[in-house]
Amino acid sequence: MKAEKTFDCVDMKTEIQGRLLREIAELGEEEAQRRRAERLSRDPILGGFLRKKEATQREATEHTPAA
């Protein structure tokens, strides 16, 4: 017998998407994007990933010869 499903990823996606759309409607696209970036940078898991990715991109840019 299957266990009762307590987590629905489609419901979660719909709820998050609704929050993001309300945020854009209330704040405007630029401010909403700035706040999302700020939240992401403070996230204990994703913030470290983002900083590592940005550092890698900076290094790649610095080592790429200008065209």
N, C-alpha and C positions, 0 to 999 in steps of 0.2 A: 504494500500500500504506500502511495506517495505521501510525503510529508506536506503539510499545508504550506502554501507559498506565502511568505511574509514580505518578500521584496519583489517589486515589479519595476524593472528598469525602464519600461516605456512610460509608466506613470511618473517616475522620477525625471525622465527627460522632459516630459510635457510640463511638469511643475517648474523645473529650472528654466526652461525656455520662456515660460510665462513671466517669471520673475525678471529675466533679462529684458524682455520686451517692455514690461512696465517701467523698468529702470531707464531705458532709452526714452520712453515717452515722457517721463518726469524730468529727466536731466538733460536730454539732448544726447546725440551720438558721441560727441567728443568727450564730454564729462563722464558719461557712462563708461566709455572705453578707458579713460584715465583711472577711474575707480576700480574697474576690473583688473587693470594692470597692477594697481597698488595692492589689491587683495591677493592677487597671485604672488606677488613678490614677498608678501608676509606669510604665505602659507608654509607650514613647517616641512611639507614634503615637496610640493611643486616649486616653492621659492628657490630651493637649492638647485633643482633641476634647471630652472630658468636661468639662474646666474651662471651655471656651468655652460649652458648652451650659448648665452650671450658672450661669454669669454672666448669660447671656441670660434664664434663668428668674428669677433674682433681680431683674433689672431690670424684667421684666414684672410681677412681684409688687409691687415697690415703686411702680410707676406705676398699679396697678389700685386704683380707689377701693373702700373697704370697703363691704360691703353692709349 
